[in-house]
Amino acid sequence: MRHRGTGYKELDAPSGQAALHIQSSFLAGGGELGALMRAHDWSSTALGPPETWSQPLRTVVGIMLGSRQPMLVVWGPERLTLYNDGYALMCGDRHPGALGRPFSELWFDIWDVVEPILDRAYAGEPTHMDDIQFTMRRHGDPEETHFAFSYTPVRDEAGQVAGMFCACTETTGEILAERRLAAETDRQRRLFQKAPGFITILRGPNFVFEFANEAYVRLFGGRDVVGKTVREVFPDLEGQPFFGLLENAYSTGERFVAQQTPIRLRSSPNAEPKELFLDFIYEPVTDEAGVVTGLFVEGYDVTERKKGEEHLRLMINELNHRVKNSLATVQAIASQTFRNPEAFEASKRDFNERLVSLARAHDILTDANWAGATLRQVVDHTVRPHGGEAGERFRLDGPQVVLTPKVALTLSMTLHELCTNAAKYGALSVEYGQVSIAWSCPLTEDGRRLHLTWTERGGPAVLPPKQKGFGSRLIERGLAAELGGIVDIAYEQAGVVCTVDVPLPAEPPDA
């Protein structure tokens, strides 16, 4: 028996048991496709019966059926298709009809891409691709597919290319999964980029910056970080605990959480280190095997919160101190005011006025968060109830002077007592009386000092008192005991003149 339709060397066909043995040897096994190939009517094709196939074709078909990897053989000028079980899965609904048919019928919908590659194989040129993308309709609807494959020319006994052998793998699932992962990673990074807290991703035991968001770059002085190691970017952290904390989190795989941790950094190479306080977390990143490959770092700059808490603590301590002092002042006022039981109503009025003056001084300091107050504010608030706003009864003259809370309270009480005394007996007790309040703030050898002079004019003639009242004692004792100052009250006939000299801090507080 001779077969002439294949375009290669004629063979003497074996017969009987010899033919059956040839067929069973290279078509043996192969699962479903092995059975289909053994049952197929090859005599109706250009290949002819299997016992007439050339040795190269038998060899590649035997290799194909014996492999679990998807494989394909395209043979002869007609480019007929043979494949194994692995390749059948990639054919979709076109299996098993594609067996023994031209390769162009199997992949008609992508033939414009496949044909040039197959032509190169038939021209003796092998092709290998790690990824090629097709849009197929193998299940009816168009779908994106990806393959890794090689087309290898197969030559006959005469050295002519008789066909092509293909080993391939469908990578559609992996490619689409990688794409989804990349899209998700990109989405997360976009979210991370705009996050209010600082975020960075470090890779490997050397902690190379893979990603840093805007907050991270902004917080750490706009340093160029991506692609560099932590030690390269932050040499000023040497001697601080952060390198060791990173290494421990990486080596142990244990999360590290820190709160209000101080860190000293330079905003530029020649700048002085600046202290910040950070809340942050080092979260180990692991691969599928659970091996640590890097660290995810997230945190917040809590420097302002830390300062606020510290300021609040100082404020509470200061408030406790001032409340005690205020209570002591109230106690002294009450003790001195109510010494005369026969004048209870007058004493009650004086007591209330003194408490109101003390409250006004507290209002000034509260408005300034107890950081201090200007002398002008203290004077204005104190003289206002006595016609100070009109500017007719009082003449004020002096530079801008910022007082500490302690000085402000004491001077407020001093001015209140002077106003009260003037309203009862002095210049403010008559319609046309006036008070001049002048001050200066010279810098002496002993430091900054406040000189203030209270001068009354236009009131009744003044006679020195036979004994000092509570107001005078409060002024003298308050200024001397509280501030270490000096006070002198002169009872001139034209009006009372009070001079005050008190030391001030070297640096004025913020008002």
C-alpha positions as CSV (number, residue, x, y, z in Angstrom):
1,M,0.0,0.0,0.0
2,R,1.3,3.4,-1.0
3,H,0.1,6.9,0.0
4,R,1.0,9.9,-2.1
5,G,-1.0,12.9,-0.6
6,T,1.5,14.1,2.1
7,G,4.1,15.8,0.0
8,Y,7.1,13.9,1.4
9,K,8.9,10.6,0.6
10,E,6.8,7.6,-0.3
11,L,6.9,4.7,2.2
12,D,6.3,1.1,1.8
13,A,3.3,0.5,4.1
14,P,3.7,-2.3,6.6
15,S,0.9,-4.8,6.8
16,G,-0.8,-7.0,9.3
17,Q,0.6,-7.3,12.8
18,A,3.5,-5.1,12.0
19,A,1.2,-2.2,11.1
20,L,-0.8,-2.7,14.2
21,H,2.4,-2.7,16.3
22,I,3.6,0.6,14.7
23,Q,0.2,2.2,15.4
24,S,-0.1,1.0,19.0
25,S,3.4,2.1,19.8
26,F,3.4,5.8,19.1
27,L,-0.4,6.4,19.6
28,A,-0.4,4.5,22.9
29,G,-1.8,6.3,25.9
30,G,-2.5,10.0,25.6
31,G,-5.8,10.0,27.5
32,E,-8.9,11.2,25.7
33,L,-6.9,12.5,22.7
34,G,-5.0,9.3,22.4
35,A,-8.3,7.4,22.1
36,L,-9.7,9.9,19.7
37,M,-6.6,9.7,17.5
38,R,-6.6,5.9,17.5
39,A,-10.3,6.0,16.5
40,H,-10.0,8.7,13.9
41,D,-10.3,7.9,10.2
42,W,-7.0,9.3,9.1
43,S,-7.2,7.7,5.7
44,S,-9.8,10.4,4.8
45,T,-7.2,13.0,5.4
46,A,-4.0,14.1,3.6
47,L,-2.0,12.3,6.3
48,G,-3.3,8.9,5.5
49,P,-3.4,6.0,8.0
50,P,-1.0,6.3,11.0
51,E,1.0,3.2,9.8
52,T,2.1,5.3,6.7
53,W,3.3,8.3,8.8
54,S,6.9,9.3,8.6
55,Q,9.2,8.7,11.5
56,P,9.6,12.4,12.4
57,L,5.8,12.7,12.6
58,R,5.5,9.5,14.7
59,T,8.2,10.8,17.0
60,V,6.6,14.2,17.7
61,V,3.1,12.8,18.1
62,G,4.4,10.2,20.6
63,I,6.1,13.0,22.6
64,M,2.9,15.1,22.4
65,L,0.6,12.3,23.7
66,G,3.0,11.4,26.4
67,S,3.2,14.9,27.9
68,R,0.9,16.7,30.3
69,Q,1.9,20.1,29.0
70,P,-0.4,21.5,26.3
71,M,1.2,20.5,22.9
72,L,0.3,20.8,19.3
73,V,1.5,19.4,16.0
74,V,0.7,21.0,12.6
75,W,1.7,18.8,9.7
76,G,1.9,18.8,6.0
77,P,1.2,21.4,3.3
78,E,-2.4,21.3,4.4
79,R,-1.3,22.2,7.9
80,L,-3.5,19.7,9.7
81,T,-4.0,19.8,13.4
82,L,-3.0,17.2,16.1
83,Y,-3.0,18.0,19.8
84,N,-3.1,16.4,23.2
85,D,-5.5,16.7,26.2
86,G,-3.7,19.8,27.6
87,Y,-4.2,21.6,24.4
88,A,-7.8,20.5,24.0
89,L,-8.7,22.6,27.1
90,M,-7.5,25.7,25.3
91,C,-9.6,24.9,22.2
92,G,-12.9,25.4,24.1
93,D,-16.0,24.5,22.1
94,R,-13.8,23.8,19.0
95,H,-12.7,20.5,20.4
96,P,-12.9,17.7,19.3
97,G,-13.9,19.0,15.8
98,A,-10.5,20.6,15.3
99,L,-8.7,17.2,15.3
100,G,-7.3,16.4,11.8
101,R,-8.6,19.7,10.4
102,P,-6.5,22.6,9.0
103,F,-5.0,24.8,11.7
104,S,-6.6,27.8,10.1
105,E,-10.1,26.4,10.8
106,L,-9.3,26.0,14.5
107,W,-8.1,29.6,15.0
108,F,-10.0,31.4,12.3
109,D,-10.8,34.3,14.5
110,I,-7.1,35.1,15.3
111,W,-5.6,33.8,12.0
112,D,-4.3,37.2,11.0
113,V,-1.9,36.9,14.0
114,V,-1.2,33.2,14.0
115,E,-0.6,32.7,10.2
116,P,2.6,34.8,10.0
117,I,4.1,33.0,13.0
118,L,3.2,29.6,11.4
119,D,4.6,30.7,8.1
120,R,8.0,31.5,9.7
121,A,8.0,28.0,11.3
122,Y,7.4,26.4,7.9
123,A,10.2,28.6,6.5
124,G,12.5,27.0,9.1
125,E,12.4,29.9,11.6
126,P,11.6,29.0,15.3
127,T,9.5,31.4,17.4
128,H,9.3,31.7,21.2
129,M,7.1,34.2,23.1
130,D,6.6,34.5,26.8
131,D,3.3,36.3,26.3
132,I,1.1,36.8,23.3
133,Q,-2.4,38.3,23.6
134,F,-5.5,37.2,21.6
135,T,-9.1,38.0,21.6
136,M,-10.8,34.6,21.0
137,R,-14.4,33.4,20.6
138,R,-13.6,29.8,21.7
139,H,-16.7,29.7,23.9
140,G,-18.9,31.9,21.7
141,D,-18.2,35.3,23.3
142,P,-15.0,37.3,22.8
143,E,-12.5,36.9,25.6
144,E,-9.0,38.2,26.2
145,T,-6.5,35.3,26.3
146,H,-2.7,35.1,26.9
147,F,-0.2,32.4,26.0
148,A,3.4,31.5,26.4
149,F,4.5,29.2,23.5
150,S,7.2,28.1,21.0
151,Y,6.8,27.1,17.4
152,T,9.6,24.7,16.4
153,P,10.0,23.5,12.7
154,V,10.1,19.7,12.3
155,R,12.1,18.3,9.3
156,D,11.5,15.0,7.5
157,E,14.2,12.4,6.5
158,A,15.2,14.6,3.6
159,G,15.8,17.6,5.8
160,Q,12.8,19.6,4.5
161,V,10.4,21.3,6.9
162,A,7.3,19.0,7.1
163,G,5.5,20.6,10.0
164,M,5.6,22.5,13.3
165,F,5.7,21.3,16.9
166,C,4.3,23.6,19.6
167,A,4.6,23.5,23.3
168,C,2.6,26.1,25.0
169,T,0.9,27.2,28.3
170,E,-2.1,29.4,28.7
171,T,-1.3,32.3,31.1
172,T,-4.6,34.1,30.9
173,G,-5.5,33.6,34.5
174,E,-2.1,34.6,35.7
175,I,-1.9,37.7,33.5
176,L,-5.3,38.9,34.5
177,A,-4.6,38.2,38.1
178,E,-1.4,40.2,37.9
179,R,-3.2,43.0,36.1
180,R,-5.9,43.1,38.9
181,L,-3.2,43.0,41.5
182,A,-1.3,45.8,39.7
183,A,-4.5,47.9,39.4
184,E,-5.3,47.3,43.1
185,T,-1.8,48.2,44.1
186,D,-2.0,51.3,41.9
187,R,-5.3,52.3,43.5
188,Q,-4.0,51.7,47.0
189,R,-0.9,53.8,46.2
190,R,-3.1,56.6,44.9
191,L,-5.0,56.5,48.2
192,F,-1.8,56.3,50.1
193,Q,-0.3,59.2,48.2
194,K,-3.1,61.6,49.4
195,A,-3.4,60.1,52.9
196,P,-3.1,62.6,55.8
197,G,-0.6,60.4,57.6
198,F,2.9,59.6,56.3
199,I,3.3,56.3,54.6
200,T,6.3,54.5,53.1
201,I,7.2,51.0,51.9
202,L,10.7,49.6,52.5
203,R,12.1,46.6,50.7
204,G,14.8,44.1,51.7
205,P,17.1,44.0,54.7
206,N,18.7,47.2,53.7
207,F,15.4,49.0,53.8
208,V,15.3,50.5,50.3
209,F,12.5,53.0,49.8
210,E,10.0,51.6,47.2
211,F,7.3,54.2,47.9
212,A,6.8,57.3,50.0
213,N,3.6,59.4,50.0
214,E,3.4,63.2,49.8
215,A,3.0,63.5,53.6
216,Y,6.2,61.6,54.2
217,V,8.2,63.6,51.8
218,R,6.8,66.9,53.2
219,L,7.4,65.9,56.8
220,F,11.0,64.9,56.3
221,G,12.1,68.0,54.4
222,G,11.5,67.0,50.8
223,R,14.3,64.4,50.7
224,D,14.7,62.3,47.6
225,V,14.0,58.8,48.9
226,V,12.8,56.3,46.4
227,G,15.5,53.8,45.4
228,K,17.7,54.7,48.3
229,T,18.3,53.1,51.7
230,V,17.1,54.5,54.9
231,R,20.7,55.0,56.1
232,E,21.5,56.9,52.9
233,V,18.5,59.2,53.2
234,F,18.7,59.8,57.0
235,P,22.3,59.9,58.1
236,D,21.2,62.2,60.9
237,L,19.3,59.3,62.6
238,E,22.6,57.6,63.5
239,G,22.7,57.3,67.3
240,Q,18.9,57.3,67.5
241,P,17.0,54.1,68.0
242,F,15.2,53.9,64.6
243,F,17.6,51.8,62.6
244,G,17.6,49.2,65.4
245,L,13.8,49.2,65.6
246,L,13.6,48.6,61.8
247,E,16.1,45.7,61.9
248,N,14.3,44.1,64.8
249,A,10.9,44.3,63.1
250,Y,12.4,42.8,59.9
251,S,14.3,40.0,61.6
252,T,11.5,39.0,64.0
253,G,8.5,39.6,61.7
254,E,6.8,41.3,64.7
255,R,4.8,44.6,64.4
256,F,6.3,47.6,66.2
257,V,4.0,50.4,67.5
258,A,5.3,53.7,68.9
259,Q,3.5,56.7,70.3
260,Q,4.8,60.2,70.8
261,T,8.3,59.1,70.0
262,P,10.9,61.9,69.8
263,I,13.0,62.2,66.6
264,R,15.6,64.7,65.8
265,L,16.1,65.6,62.1
266,R,17.8,68.3,60.0
267,S,15.6,70.1,57.4
268,S,18.8,70.6,55.4
269,P,22.4,69.3,55.7
270,N,23.6,72.4,57.5
271,A,20.5,73.1,59.6
272,E,20.2,72.6,63.3
273,P,18.4,69.4,64.3
274,K,14.7,69.9,65.0
275,E,12.8,67.7,67.4
276,L,9.5,66.2,66.3
277,F,7.2,63.7,68.0
278,L,5.7,60.8,65.9
279,D,3.1,58.1,66.3
280,F,4.1,55.3,63.9
281,I,3.9,51.6,63.1
282,Y,6.4,49.2,61.5
283,E,4.3,46.4,59.8
284,P,6.3,43.5,58.3
285,V,5.5,42.6,54.7
286,T,5.7,38.9,53.9
287,D,5.7,36.8,50.7
288,E,3.5,33.7,50.0
289,A,5.9,31.6,52.0
290,G,5.6,33.9,55.0
291,V,9.2,35.2,54.6
292,V,9.6,38.9,55.5
293,T,10.5,40.9,52.4
294,G,10.1,44.5,53.7
295,L,8.2,46.8,56.0
296,F,5.1,49.0,55.7
297,V,5.5,52.2,57.7
298,E,2.6,54.5,58.6
299,G,2.4,57.3,61.1
300,Y,1.5,60.8,62.1
301,D,3.3,63.9,63.2
302,V,1.9,64.6,66.7
303,T,4.4,67.3,67.6
304,E,1.7,70.0,67.9
305,R,-0.5,67.6,69.9
306,K,2.4,66.9,72.2
307,K,3.1,70.6,72.6
308,G,-0.5,71.2,73.3
309,E,-0.6,68.5,76.0
310,E,2.5,69.8,77.6
311,H,1.1,73.3,77.5
312,L,-2.2,72.1,79.0
313,R,-0.2,70.4,81.8
314,L,1.7,73.5,82.5
315,M,-1.5,75.5,82.4
316,I,-3.2,73.2,84.9
317,N,-0.2,73.4,87.2
318,E,-0.2,77.2,86.8
319,L,-3.9,77.4,87.3
320,N,-3.6,75.4,90.5
321,H,-0.9,77.8,91.7
322,R,-2.9,80.9,90.7
323,V,-6.1,79.6,92.2
324,K,-4.3,79.1,95.5
325,N,-2.8,82.6,95.3
326,S,-6.2,84.1,94.3
327,L,-7.9,82.4,97.3
328,A,-5.2,83.8,99.5
329,T,-5.7,87.2,98.1
330,V,-9.5,86.9,98.6
331,Q,-8.9,85.7,102.2
332,A,-6.6,88.7,102.9
333,I,-9.1,91.1,101.3
334,A,-12.0,89.7,103.4
335,S,-9.9,89.7,106.6
336,Q,-8.9,93.4,106.2
337,T,-12.3,94.6,104.8
338,F,-14.5,93.1,107.6
339,R,-12.3,94.2,110.5
340,N,-14.9,96.7,111.6
341,P,-18.2,95.0,112.4
342,E,-20.0,98.4,112.9
343,A,-19.4,99.3,109.2
344,F,-20.6,96.0,107.7
345,E,-22.6,97.4,104.8
346,A,-19.7,99.7,103.7
347,S,-17.3,96.8,104.1
348,K,-19.5,94.5,102.0
349,R,-19.5,97.1,99.2
350,D,-15.8,97.5,99.3
351,F,-15.3,93.7,99.3
352,N,-17.5,93.3,96.3
353,E,-15.7,96.0,94.4
354,R,-12.3,94.5,95.1
355,L,-13.5,91.1,94.0
356,V,-14.9,92.6,90.8
357,S,-11.4,94.3,90.2
358,L,-9.7,90.9,90.7
359,A,-12.2,89.3,88.3
360,R,-11.5,91.9,85.6
361,A,-7.8,91.3,85.9
362,H,-8.5,87.6,85.5
363,D,-10.6,88.3,82.4
364,I,-7.7,90.1,80.7
365,L,-5.3,87.2,81.4
366,T,-8.0,84.6,80.3
367,D,-8.4,86.4,76.9
368,A,-4.6,86.0,76.4
369,N,-4.6,82.4,77.5
370,W,-2.7,83.5,80.7
371,A,0.3,84.2,78.6
372,G,0.4,87.8,79.9
373,A,-1.2,91.2,79.3
374,T,-0.1,94.7,78.4
375,L,0.0,97.4,81.0
376,R,-2.4,99.5,78.9
377,Q,-5.0,96.7,79.0
378,V,-4.6,96.4,82.8
379,V,-5.0,100.2,83.2
380,D,-8.0,100.5,80.8
381,H,-9.9,97.7,82.5
382,T,-9.2,99.1,86.0
383,V,-10.1,102.7,85.4
384,R,-13.1,102.1,83.1
385,P,-15.7,101.9,86.0
386,H,-14.4,105.4,87.1
387,G,-14.9,107.2,83.8
388,G,-11.7,106.1,82.2
389,E,-13.3,105.5,78.8
390,A,-14.2,109.1,78.2
391,G,-10.6,110.2,78.6
392,E,-11.6,113.3,80.6
393,R,-10.9,112.0,84.1
394,F,-7.7,110.0,83.3
395,R,-4.6,110.9,81.3
396,L,-2.6,107.8,80.3
397,D,0.9,108.0,78.9
398,G,3.5,105.2,78.5
399,P,5.0,102.7,76.0
400,Q,3.9,99.2,75.2
401,V,4.8,97.0,78.1
402,V,3.9,93.3,78.3
403,L,3.4,92.0,81.9
404,T,3.5,88.5,83.3
405,P,0.3,87.2,84.8
406,K,1.6,87.8,88.3
407,V,2.6,91.4,87.7
408,A,-0.6,92.1,85.9
409,L,-2.8,90.8,88.8
410,T,-0.8,92.7,91.4
411,L,-0.8,96.0,89.5
412,S,-4.5,95.6,88.7
413,M,-5.3,95.3,92.4
414,T,-3.0,98.3,93.2
415,L,-4.7,100.5,90.6
416,H,-8.1,99.4,91.9
417,E,-7.2,100.5,95.4
418,L,-5.9,103.9,94.2
419,C,-9.1,104.4,92.1
420,T,-11.3,103.5,95.1
421,N,-9.4,105.8,97.4
422,A,-9.6,108.6,94.8
423,A,-13.3,108.1,94.4
424,K,-13.9,108.4,98.1
425,Y,-11.5,111.1,99.2
426,G,-9.5,112.4,96.3
427,A,-9.6,113.7,92.7
428,L,-12.3,111.3,91.6
429,S,-14.7,112.4,94.4
430,V,-15.3,115.8,92.6
431,E,-16.6,116.6,89.2
432,Y,-13.5,118.1,87.7
433,G,-10.8,116.1,89.4
434,Q,-8.3,114.3,87.2
435,V,-5.8,111.4,87.5
436,S,-2.6,111.1,85.5
437,I,-1.0,107.6,85.1
438,A,2.4,107.6,83.4
439,W,4.9,104.8,83.1
440,S,8.2,103.9,81.5
441,C,10.3,100.7,81.2
442,P,14.0,101.5,81.4
443,L,16.8,99.0,81.2
444,T,19.0,99.4,84.2
445,E,22.1,97.6,85.5
446,D,19.7,95.4,87.5
447,G,17.6,94.6,84.4
448,R,14.3,95.8,83.1
449,R,12.1,97.8,85.5
450,L,8.7,99.3,85.4
451,H,8.3,102.9,86.8
452,L,4.7,104.0,87.2
453,T,3.4,107.2,88.7
454,W,-0.2,107.9,89.8
455,T,-0.9,111.6,90.2
456,E,-4.2,113.2,91.4
457,R,-5.1,116.8,90.7
458,G,-8.2,119.0,91.0
459,G,-9.6,117.2,94.1
460,P,-10.0,118.3,97.7
461,A,-7.0,119.3,99.7
462,V,-5.2,116.2,100.9
463,L,-4.2,115.6,104.5
464,P,-2.0,112.6,105.5
465,P,-4.0,109.9,107.2
466,K,-3.5,109.2,110.9
467,Q,-3.1,105.5,110.1
468,K,-2.8,103.5,107.0
469,G,-6.0,101.8,105.7
470,F,-6.3,98.4,104.1
471,G,-5.8,99.8,100.6
472,S,-2.5,101.3,101.4
473,R,-1.3,98.2,103.2
474,L,-2.5,96.0,100.2
475,I,-0.5,98.2,97.8
476,E,2.7,98.3,99.8
477,R,2.6,94.7,100.9
478,G,1.4,93.3,97.6
479,L,4.1,95.0,95.5
480,A,6.8,94.3,98.0
481,A,5.9,90.7,98.8
482,E,4.6,89.5,95.4
483,L,6.9,91.4,93.1
484,G,9.9,92.6,95.1
485,G,9.0,96.1,94.2
486,I,9.1,99.5,95.9
487,V,6.0,101.8,96.4
488,D,5.8,105.2,97.8
489,I,2.5,107.0,98.5
490,A,2.9,110.8,99.0
491,Y,-0.1,112.8,100.4
492,E,0.6,116.1,98.8
493,Q,-1.8,118.9,99.4
494,A,-2.7,119.1,95.6
495,G,-3.4,115.4,95.5
496,V,-2.1,111.9,96.2
497,V,1.0,110.9,94.3
498,C,1.9,107.1,94.2
499,T,5.1,105.9,92.6
500,V,5.7,102.3,91.8
501,D,9.0,100.6,90.9
502,V,9.0,96.9,90.1
503,P,11.5,94.5,88.3
504,L,10.4,92.9,85.1
505,P,11.6,89.7,83.4
506,A,14.5,90.1,81.0
507,E,12.3,88.8,78.1
508,P,8.7,90.0,77.9
509,P,6.0,87.3,77.6
510,D,3.8,87.0,74.6
511,A,0.5,88.8,75.2
